[in-house]
Amino acid sequence: MKPTLLVLAAGMGTRYGGNKQLDEVGPSGETIIDYSIYDAIRSGFGKIVFVIRRDIEEQVKERFFERLQGKIEVDYVFQELTDLPEGVKVSPDRQKPWGTSHAILVTGKKIHEPFGVINADDYYGVESFRLLKDFLVNDEDPNRYCIVGYKLGNTLSDHGHVNRGVCRAGADGYLADIAEIRQIEKTRDGAKAPGPDGSTITFTGNEIVSMNLWGFKPTCYSFLGKEFRSFLDEKGMDPKSELDIPTSVDKFVKSGDIAIKILMSNERWFGVTYREDKPFVVDSIRKMIRDGVYPVRIY
């Protein structure tokens, strides 16, 4: 069975100032998602599932379903604030989605095979999708997942801070722990971020980080469901709290319930976290077209 690719496209894009998931960056009107899907198809994925908001449903259907007909199966699911376990109490002022762990949870009725997870507004590179697909096809342990890791220095924006899951690998090459570090900024000799106690955390740029390129098995729905319920019991009344994948994964890695293999990619990430990032993305795509990585028109 071919693996599925889950595309997280329900984010608000507040720092970008618009619907960055559908912003065109390629010469024939392609979005970053288009290039990810193209890479997924040629790597051997068999289905695409989008997690979206209701207000972009028609745009997603118009843009992707017709173009991908005959190339790969496509489906979608809504991430909604009301999609919650029974009996929990949450803030009536809630407007933001519940986070990326919840985004995976809402796809439980759509995905029954090993699957990869990506952000809609991040470019991951051809090599990364091949690494991910090979793991999902060949690894048979239902409780062993994977993460495609990047060097921090290959994932920074020149136009503002970013949030990254900073990974620590054990001697066996598996994930020992992952911490979500917010507001990481590029510096001349690496990067820095504010620490929890008012200090400054410094980075060399060689640290392994997560770009939300994960490989999961269907068993993940059970542990994510338990974690989301615990999260709501503790923070459900906070209108801004979110449960992200690194936080959920870190808990169950440390408990020994799951193992996550780190697959290192040499690709350079780029994305549209800020509107000022777009010219670099456009130029990078043009260069890869000149180098033969992509055709001028991918559909």
Protein Blocks (a to p, Z undefined) as FASTA:
>chain_A
ZZdddddfkbgolmnopafklpcfbfnopafklmmmmmmmmnopabdcddddfklmmmmm
mmmmmmmgokaccddddddfklccehiacdfkbmbdcbjklmmmmmmmmpccdcddddfk
bcebjklmmmmmmmmmmpmbfkbccdddddfklmccfkbccddddddddfkopafbdcdd
ehiacdfklcadddfkopacddehlaccdehiacddfklmmmmmmmmmmmmmmmmmpmkb
ccdfklmmmmmmmnopaccdddddfbdcdddfbfklmmmmmmmmmmmmmnomacfblZZ
